[in-house]
Amino acid sequence: MELDEYASLDATALRECLVQGDVAAPELADTARRALARVNDALNALTIPPLDPALDANPNGRLGSVPFLLKDSAPFARGLPFSLGSRSISGAAAAADHPLMRKFRDCGLAAVGQTTAPEWSLSFATESLRYGVTRNPWALERSVGGSSGGAAALVAAGAVPLAHASDGAGSIRIPASCCGVVGMKPSRGRTTPSNPALRLPGSSGPPTAGAALGVDFAVTRTVRDTALLLELVTEPGFPTPAPAGTSPLRVAVTTASWSGAAINSEVAAAVTAAAEMLEWIGHRVTASSPTLDADDIRDGAALGFLAAGQQILAAPVQPRRDLLETVSRSVLDATLALSRPQAEASLAAQARVTRAVQGFFAHTDILVTPTLAQLPPPHGTLDYNRPRDRGGPPLQQVQSWIDEMFEFGPFTAAFNIAGNPAISLPLGHSVHGVPIGVQLVAAWGRDELLLDVAADLERAMPWKNRLPPIFVS
């Protein structure tokens, strides 16, 4: 298969080629490796050389032998090295498959590589001391976002049709916006959580679920691939809500952030254009959004960071602190210093965000917002290794880092806290030649409704023929 044909096809179409005998699985895997070699020198998005052979997977699955990439965010695939983007982890390999990896194998996805992520996946920029800067195929000097930046960059560049990603505060949707691909965070409970629950200080009971804000899923180039993969990896027994009703849907739109962060005018214009298209399609569109407190969102998100800290502290081998980046050290210090009243206050903040969001969706079907407040910034704008609030307590240092990230991406974390499905679609394009993502959000469990609306926008405002300068063909 030639690279131009390969890069023009999504995962669904590549599987059809395999079933029809137009291409054999070994040839397709080789094509994917050639595609990765074509673009990765420019992008720096792989942690290890392409895998040959691909990891074992069910060739008869619904996505049997379709090339795929895994994110270096956890010990994910049995025998595969991992570092969590950190210099402090060396020579480690996963002892067993992550539960979602088992589902990826079952549906047939053939992992041919591993993608870059920032240290511990706690940044909205994929720039680690371990791997260096991952570059954007649309503009090499600009950020790919984070934390699933390597995945989004390589999908955007045509190297693979879809790739594993994870999202604890926006880490699927933000890279999708920066790189011009589709990035969905499913409803909480729909797929396997990507981060653990938090054990309250002084508690002998089970961990609280309140800090388990992340989900593992994927970035893709088409809505139909997102929908198919979600069907294949949904947890057994996930409840299916009653039908949402017929059109017109009740659509709310906002271009104002809850934190007061400034919104780029081109970003705002892309959101307005998407809302106008939904109105043209026939939905009822009004200017509205949940009433949320930015400090509650920040404090609620911080618990997810501290849950990651607890996981690191519980590991059999502790990281060398002198090899950790600055924010990671602050996260460990804040985890060790966390008091039960602090944790309970943050859980209360999460509850307030959740109540406000769920109350809003009692009378709204779809919310439309920017994915990001700004265009992808130059590398180094979000510096994970720069000290913050040097004289303040560790938790304040972590909160300061989150505030900095949320100036760039204020719209995503609330829906990790509340558990709603949310998707970023590449509906806009700036005069600087970089993509602009628009976020759609639905009520918890309404993933299919969200995907239906996303598919309507993909047909009405197609992005298939917008290709970055760094592309395999």
PyMOL commands that set and color helices and strands:
alter all, ss='L'
color gray80, all
select helices_A, chain A and resi 3-8+11-19+25-43+99-107+119-121+149-156+173-179+209-211+223-233+265-281+294-313+321-323+326-337+340-360+394-408+413-418+447-460
alter helices_A, ss='H'
color red, helices_A
select strands_A, chain A and resi 67-71+110-115+127-128+132-133+162-167+182-185+215-220+250-253+284-287+366-370+422-429+435-442
alter strands_A, ss='S'
color yellow, strands_A
deselect
rebuild
show_as cartoon
